[in-house]
């Protein structure tokens, strides 16, 4: 192929569409005659004292080491457009920040020799890219960070006022980490997967200072574990945020019921459902906490059906798994399975009530002191019993429930519960002994979500069951003496679902 020569570098060609002036006169005029900026510092975030306590707990676990927690960087969606930015959960948890000025920021916990004020093990510093002056080219020419394009970033003073954390320019990060690395006994740890550029910087600085330990993944694995397990028990502020997220989600479910007639009339009715819920999430929060599952008919038997390209058909079920993520980035995760016409058929009701009974059995065991895995076991006893009762199991329920059996899991291959918080599947890097085998404590928040899924081509069940998928999911807070169902305001029994829908569906 003949080489197509061009004196312009490929990296510069993205701006060929631009007709921005470049004259000295333009630059001078562009940087002049702007009103003075507002200098009143913002109010401290309500989350700030809670985040400070979390940092102290993390620092006590890893005293003496430098802990680097990146927010993450902007990610390209297409050419020169980016996805909406969402910081890494560990960064948000330890700074108290939600959306959305902190792309490329890095929280560093620098070790304090011999203990700092009040015995602190670390000094927290937030390294960030502050607002550029209006006489700089960034102000008007930088489409990714410039104020004229994306709005004003914070100043260092504003970042510090909001978070209560000392703020420094991101350009100072390398030297600050290098200073720690040159201190005898200090090791560098970084949360990997959040920002590869920052992780590489840490590796290079470690190598320059004679550290071979940066190649030892256990250092960073321990940090990933610590920041994940730190979120297993929610504090009062986190629980309040989860309540907001759940309440907004319940309103979103009601919106969907009201829109079902429009969904039935649309060739991609699942997209109508998805869009209606997304509107509520954007109006009341940041966005949805995960891709909405709006699964009609047999699509409900695909556990993570997020294409949402199908029709909503009268006489079938709609499985809606959706959650609002509020501005603090805490998300709900709720599922209801709804009869499209507002009334269950006999078989649909049978399957639905079996799933609801399994969920009730799981609720009944929740209290401090039990192990997380017991919640799932309680639900599975009911699922296996109902499948045996219907003649679907090739063995008895008792045999199926043994470790060498598990035939009932053909129709429910997922777990019953997962922790919930900043991530929809929160605390995912926690050790098994702290998660699956962990003991429930007050302040833990997790889902209870049994289901039954009979695929349309499943020859192991009678025709009447095929194409029916049911899941019921609620968000549960462990209390001092039991639990609170945070999503209890959303009807759960078949009768209550029908009555609720009757009050929301438009009358013909």
C-alpha positions in Angstrom: 0.0 0.0 0.0 1.3 3.4 -0.9 2.2 5.5 2.1 0.0 8.6 2.6 2.4 11.2 3.8 1.2 14.2 5.7 3.2 16.7 7.7 0.5 16.9 10.4 0.8 14.2 13.1 -2.1 11.8 13.4 -2.5 12.8 17.0 -3.3 16.4 16.0 -5.9 15.6 13.3 -8.8 15.3 15.6 -8.9 19.1 15.7 -9.2 19.5 12.0 -12.9 20.2 12.4 -12.2 23.1 14.7 -12.3 26.7 13.4 -11.1 28.2 16.7 -9.0 31.4 16.2 -5.3 31.1 17.1 -4.2 34.7 16.8 -2.4 36.5 19.6 -5.1 39.2 19.5 -7.8 36.5 20.0 -5.9 34.9 23.0 -5.4 38.3 24.6 -9.0 39.4 24.2 -10.3 35.9 25.3 -8.4 36.2 28.6 -9.7 39.6 29.5 -12.9 41.3 30.8 -14.2 38.5 33.0 -15.9 39.2 36.3 -14.1 38.2 39.5 -14.9 34.6 40.6 -17.0 33.9 43.7 -14.5 33.4 46.5 -16.9 32.1 49.3 -15.7 28.6 50.2 -18.3 25.9 49.8 -19.8 24.2 52.8 -18.1 21.0 54.1 -19.8 17.9 52.8 -22.0 16.1 55.2 -20.1 12.9 54.4 -16.7 14.5 55.3 -16.5 13.4 59.0 -17.6 9.9 58.1 -15.0 9.7 55.4 -12.3 10.9 57.8 -13.2 8.1 60.2 -13.0 5.6 57.4 -9.5 6.8 56.5 -8.4 6.5 60.1 -9.6 2.9 60.2 -7.8 2.1 56.9 -4.6 3.8 58.1 -4.6 1.9 61.3 -4.7 -1.4 59.3 -1.8 -0.4 57.1 0.3 1.9 59.3 3.7 2.9 58.0 2.9 2.5 54.3 1.9 5.0 51.6 -1.6 4.3 50.3 -2.5 5.5 46.9 -6.2 5.6 46.0 -7.0 7.0 42.5 -10.4 8.3 41.5 -9.8 7.1 37.9 -9.6 8.9 34.6 -12.0 9.9 31.9 -12.6 7.0 29.5 -13.1 7.5 25.8 -16.6 6.5 24.5 -16.0 7.4 20.9 -13.2 9.3 19.4 -13.0 12.6 21.4 -16.1 12.1 23.5 -15.9 10.5 27.0 -18.2 8.4 29.1 -19.8 10.2 32.1 -17.2 10.1 34.9 -17.7 8.0 37.9 -15.0 7.7 40.5 -13.7 4.4 41.9 -15.7 3.3 44.9 -12.7 3.2 47.2 -11.9 6.8 46.3 -15.5 7.9 46.9 -15.8 6.1 50.2 -12.6 7.5 51.6 -13.1 11.1 50.4 -16.9 11.4 50.8 -17.1 12.7 47.2 -19.8 11.6 44.7 -20.2 13.2 41.3 -18.2 14.5 39.5 -15.4 17.0 39.4 -12.6 14.8 40.5 -11.5 12.9 37.3 -7.7 12.2 37.6 -7.7 13.0 41.3 -5.7 10.8 43.6 -6.1 10.4 47.4 -2.8 9.6 49.1 -2.5 8.6 52.7 1.1 9.5 53.6 2.5 7.7 56.7 3.2 9.9 59.7 6.3 9.0 61.7 5.7 8.5 65.4 2.0 9.4 65.0 0.5 12.7 64.0 -2.1 14.8 65.7 -4.4 12.7 67.8 -2.3 9.7 67.1 -3.0 9.7 63.4 -1.1 7.1 61.3 -1.3 9.1 58.0 -1.8 12.5 56.6 -4.4 12.5 53.8 -3.7 14.6 50.7 -6.0 15.0 47.7 -4.0 15.6 44.6 -6.2 17.1 41.9 -6.3 19.2 38.8 -7.7 22.6 39.9 -9.5 25.2 37.9 -7.3 27.0 35.3 -7.2 30.8 35.1 -9.2 32.4 32.3 -6.0 33.8 30.7 -4.8 30.2 30.0 -5.5 28.3 26.8 -7.1 25.5 28.9 -10.0 27.8 29.7 -11.3 28.0 26.2 -9.3 25.4 24.1 -9.3 22.2 26.2 -12.6 20.3 25.3 -11.9 17.7 28.1 -11.1 19.9 31.0 -11.6 23.5 30.0 -14.2 25.6 31.8 -15.7 27.0 28.6 -16.4 23.4 27.5 -17.3 21.4 30.6 -17.8 24.0 33.3 -15.7 25.2 36.2 -13.6 22.7 38.1 -12.9 23.3 41.8 -9.9 25.3 43.1 -7.6 23.7 45.6 -9.2 25.8 48.3 -12.7 24.6 47.3 -11.5 21.0 47.2 -10.1 21.3 50.7 -13.2 23.2 52.0 -15.5 20.5 50.7 -13.6 17.4 51.9 -11.6 18.6 54.9 -8.6 17.0 53.2 -5.5 19.0 52.3 -5.5 19.6 48.6 -2.4 19.8 46.3 -1.9 20.0 42.5 -1.8 16.7 40.7 1.5 17.7 39.3 3.0 17.4 42.8 1.9 13.7 43.1 5.1 12.1 41.7 7.5 14.1 44.0 5.3 13.5 47.1 5.2 9.7 46.5 8.9 9.6 45.7 9.6 11.4 49.0 7.8 8.6 50.8 9.5 5.9 48.8 12.9 7.3 49.9 12.0 6.9 53.6 13.4 3.7 55.1 10.7 1.2 55.8 7.9 2.8 53.8 6.3 0.7 51.2 4.0 1.9 48.4 0.6 0.4 47.9 -1.9 1.4 45.1 -5.5 0.5 44.3 -5.0 -1.1 40.9 -7.6 -1.1 38.2 -8.7 2.5 38.9 -6.1 4.4 36.9 -3.3 2.6 35.1 -1.3 5.8 34.7 -1.2 6.3 38.4 -0.3 2.6 39.1 2.5 2.9 36.6 3.8 6.0 38.3 3.9 4.2 41.6 5.7 1.3 40.1 8.3 3.5 38.5 8.9 5.5 41.7 9.2 2.3 43.7 11.8 1.0 41.3 13.8 4.2 41.2 14.0 4.0 45.0 15.3 0.5 45.1 12.1 -1.2 46.0 11.5 -4.6 44.6 8.4 -5.1 46.6 6.3 -3.2 44.1 6.3 -6.3 42.0 4.8 -8.2 44.9 1.1 -8.2 44.2 0.3 -9.1 47.8 0.9 -5.4 48.9 -1.7 -4.1 46.5 -4.0 -7.1 47.1 -4.0 -6.4 50.8 -5.0 -2.8 50.1 -7.7 -3.9 47.7 -9.0 -6.2 50.3 -8.9 -3.6 53.1 -10.8 -0.9 51.1 -13.4 -3.5 50.1 -13.9 -4.9 53.6 -14.1 -1.4 55.0 -17.5 -1.1 53.3 -19.0 -4.3 54.7 -20.6 -2.4 57.6 -22.3 0.9 56.6 -22.2 3.9 58.8 -25.3 6.2 59.5 -24.6 8.5 56.5 -24.3 5.6 54.1 -27.5 4.0 55.4 -29.3 7.3 54.8 -28.0 7.5 51.3 -29.2 3.9 50.6 -32.7 4.9 51.9 -32.8 7.8 49.4 -31.8 5.5 46.6 -34.4 2.8 47.5 -37.2 5.4 47.9 -36.4 6.9 44.5 -36.3 3.4 42.9 -39.8 2.6 44.3 -41.1 5.7 42.6 -39.5 4.5 39.4 -41.2 1.2 39.6 -44.6 3.0 39.9 -43.7 5.1 36.9 -43.1 1.9 34.9 -46.5 0.4 35.8 -48.2 3.6 34.6 -46.3 3.4 31.3 -47.1 -0.3 30.6 -49.9 0.4 28.1 -47.4 2.5 26.1 -44.8 -0.3 26.4 -47.3 -2.9 25.1 -47.9 -0.8 22.1 -44.3 -0.4 21.2 -42.2 -2.8 19.1 -39.4 -2.5 21.7 -41.5 -2.2 24.8 -38.6 -3.2 27.0 -36.8 0.0 25.9 -39.9 2.0 27.0 -39.7 0.4 30.4 -35.9 1.1 30.6 -36.4 4.7 29.5 -39.2 5.4 32.0 -37.1 4.2 34.9 -34.0 6.0 33.7 -35.9 9.3 33.6 -36.7 8.9 37.3 -33.1 8.0 38.1 -31.8 11.1 36.3 -34.4 13.4 37.8 -33.8 12.3 41.4 -30.2 11.0 41.3 -27.1 10.6 39.3 -28.2 7.8 37.0 -29.2 4.1 37.2 -26.8 2.1 39.4 -26.4 -0.6 36.8 -27.9 -1.4 33.4 -31.6 -1.9 33.9 -33.0 -5.4 33.3 -36.4 -4.9 31.6 -37.1 -8.5 30.6 -40.5 -9.4 29.1 -41.6 -13.0 28.7 -38.8 -15.6 28.1 -36.2 -12.8 28.3 -36.8 -12.9 32.1 -35.0 -16.3 32.1 -31.8 -14.6 31.0 -30.3 -13.5 34.3 -28.6 -10.3 33.1 -30.9 -9.4 30.1 -29.8 -5.8 29.4 -30.3 -5.6 25.7 -34.0 -4.7 26.3 -34.8 -5.0 22.6 -38.0 -7.1 23.0 -41.7 -6.5 23.1 -43.9 -6.3 26.2 -46.8 -8.7 25.6 -50.1 -8.9 27.3 -50.5 -12.1 29.3 -46.7 -12.4 29.9 -44.6 -11.2 32.9 -42.2 -8.3 33.0 -39.1 -8.9 35.2 -37.8 -5.4 36.2 -34.5 -5.3 38.0 -33.5 -1.7 38.5 -32.0 0.8 40.9 -31.5 4.5 41.2 -28.0 5.7 42.0 -28.2 8.9 44.0 -25.6 11.7 43.7 -23.5 10.2 46.5 -23.2 7.2 44.2 -25.0 4.8 46.5 -27.4 2.6 44.6 -30.5 0.6 45.3 -31.0 -2.8 43.7 -34.6 -3.9 43.5 -36.5 -6.5 41.4 -40.2 -7.1 40.9 -41.9 -9.4 38.5 -45.1 -7.9 37.2 -48.0 -9.3 35.2 -48.2 -7.0 32.2 -52.1 -6.9 32.3 -52.1 -6.5 36.1 -53.3 -10.1 36.8 -51.3 -13.2 37.2 -52.3 -16.4 35.5 -52.6 -19.5 37.7 -49.2 -20.9 36.8 -47.5 -17.5 37.0 -49.0 -17.0 40.4 -47.8 -20.4 41.5 -44.2 -19.7 40.5 -44.3 -16.1 41.8 -45.6 -17.2 45.3 -42.9 -19.9 45.5 -40.2 -17.3 45.0 -41.9 -15.0 47.4 -42.0 -17.7 50.1 -38.3 -18.4 49.5 -37.5 -14.8 50.0 -39.6 -14.7 53.2 -37.7 -17.7 54.5 -34.4 -15.9 53.9 -35.7 -12.8 55.7 -36.7 -14.9 58.7 -33.1 -16.0 59.5 -31.5 -12.5 59.1 -30.1 -11.3 62.4 -26.7 -10.4 63.9 -24.6 -13.5 64.5 -25.7 -15.8 61.7 -23.4 -16.4 58.7 -24.1 -14.7 55.4 -24.4 -18.1 53.6 -27.3 -19.1 55.9 -29.6 -16.6 54.1 -29.1 -18.4 50.8 -29.5 -21.8 52.4 -32.9 -20.8 53.9 -34.2 -19.7 50.5 -33.0 -22.9 48.7 -34.9 -25.1 51.1 -38.1 -23.5 49.9 -37.1 -23.6 46.3 -36.2 -27.3 46.4 -39.4 -28.1 48.3 -41.7 -26.4 45.7 -39.9 -28.0 42.8 -40.3 -31.4 44.4 -44.0 -30.6 45.0 -44.5 -29.8 41.4 -42.8 -33.0 40.3 -39.9 -31.2 38.5 -37.0 -32.6 40.5 -35.4 -35.9 39.4 -34.6 -36.6 43.1 -36.1 -35.6 46.4 -35.6 -32.1 47.7 -33.6 -33.6 50.6 -31.1 -35.2 48.1 -31.1 -32.1 45.9 -30.0 -29.9 48.8 -26.9 -32.0 49.5 -23.6 -30.8 48.2 -23.4 -33.7 45.8 -27.0 -33.0 44.5 -28.0 -29.4 43.7 -30.4 -30.3 40.9 -32.8 -27.6 42.0 -30.1 -25.0 41.0 -30.9 -25.7 37.4 -33.7 -23.2 37.8 -31.9 -20.8 40.1 -28.1 -20.8 39.4 -27.3 -17.5 41.1 -26.9 -16.6 44.7 -29.6 -15.2 46.9 -27.7 -12.2 48.3 -24.9 -9.8 47.7 -23.7 -6.7 49.6 -25.0 -3.4 48.4 -23.6 0.2 48.6 -21.4 2.3 46.3 -21.2 -0.7 43.9 -24.2 -2.7 43.2 -22.2 -5.8 44.0 -20.3 -4.1 46.8 -17.3 -5.3 48.7 -16.4 -7.7 45.9 -12.7 -8.0 46.9 -13.5 -9.0 50.5 -12.2 -12.4 51.6 -14.5 -15.3 51.6 -14.3 -15.6 55.4 -15.5 -12.0 55.6 -18.2 -12.3 53.0 -19.7 -15.6 52.2 -18.7 -17.1 55.5 -18.9 -13.8 57.3 -21.0 -13.2 60.4 -23.8 -10.6 60.0 -23.4 -7.4 61.9 -25.7 -4.4 62.4 -25.2 -1.9 59.6 -24.7 -4.5 56.8 -26.9 -4.0 53.8 -27.5 -6.7 51.2 -30.1 -8.0 48.8 -32.4 -11.0 49.2 -33.3 -12.1 45.6 -34.4 -15.7 45.0 -35.8 -16.6 41.6 -37.0 -19.3 39.3 -36.3 -19.4 35.6 -37.9 -21.8 33.2 -36.5 -21.2 29.7 -38.8 -21.6 26.7 -36.7 -24.5 25.4 -36.4 -26.3 28.8 -37.7 -29.8 28.2 -37.2 -30.8 31.8 -40.4 -28.9 32.7 -44.0 -29.1 31.4 -45.0 -26.7 28.7 -47.0 -24.6 31.1 -43.9 -23.4 33.0 -41.8 -22.6 29.9 -40.9 -19.0 29.3 -41.7 -18.0 32.9 -39.0 -16.2 34.8 -39.6 -14.7 38.3 -37.3 -12.9 40.7 -38.2 -10.8 43.8 -35.4 -8.7 45.2 -35.3 -6.5 48.3 -32.6 -4.4 50.0 -32.1 -5.4 53.6 -30.5 -3.6 56.5 -29.2 -5.7 59.5 -30.3 -4.1 62.7 -29.4 -4.8 66.3 -32.1 -7.4 66.8 -33.0 -8.5 63.2 -33.5 -6.6 60.0 -35.3 -3.9 58.2 -36.5 -4.3 54.6 -35.6 -1.0 53.1 -37.8 -1.7 50.0 -40.8 -3.0 51.9 -43.0 -0.2 50.5 -43.0 -2.0 47.2 -45.6 -4.7 47.2 -44.3 -8.3 47.4 -47.2 -10.8 47.5 -49.1 -11.6 44.4 -52.3 -10.2 45.8 -50.6 -7.0 46.8 -48.9 -6.6 43.5 -52.2 -6.9 41.6 -53.9 -4.4 43.9 -51.0 -1.9 43.6 -51.0 -2.2 39.8 -54.7 -1.7 39.6 -54.3 1.7 41.3 -51.6 2.7 38.8 -52.6 1.3 35.4 -54.7 3.8 33.4 -58.4 2.9 33.3 -59.7 2.1 29.8 
